[in-house]
Amino acid sequence: LDSFTWKICPSPHIRQTGLSLMCHMAESWLMFRIWMDFETLCPRRSSPN
């Protein structure tokens, strides 16, 4: 997920400023969306099939 971070914050200086928090939030949001999409596309088998 580091490549995703560098796409948003290509500069190390920017990463060290307040924007670094925004980058971290963006990473968490992306992972959350991926997890939600996975849960939606591949729901846990709670019922016998």
Residue pairs with C-beta under 8 A, 6 or more apart in sequence:
1 27
1 30
1 31
4 26
4 27
4 30
5 15
5 23
5 27
8 22
8 23
8 26
9 15
9 19
9 20
9 23
14 20
15 23
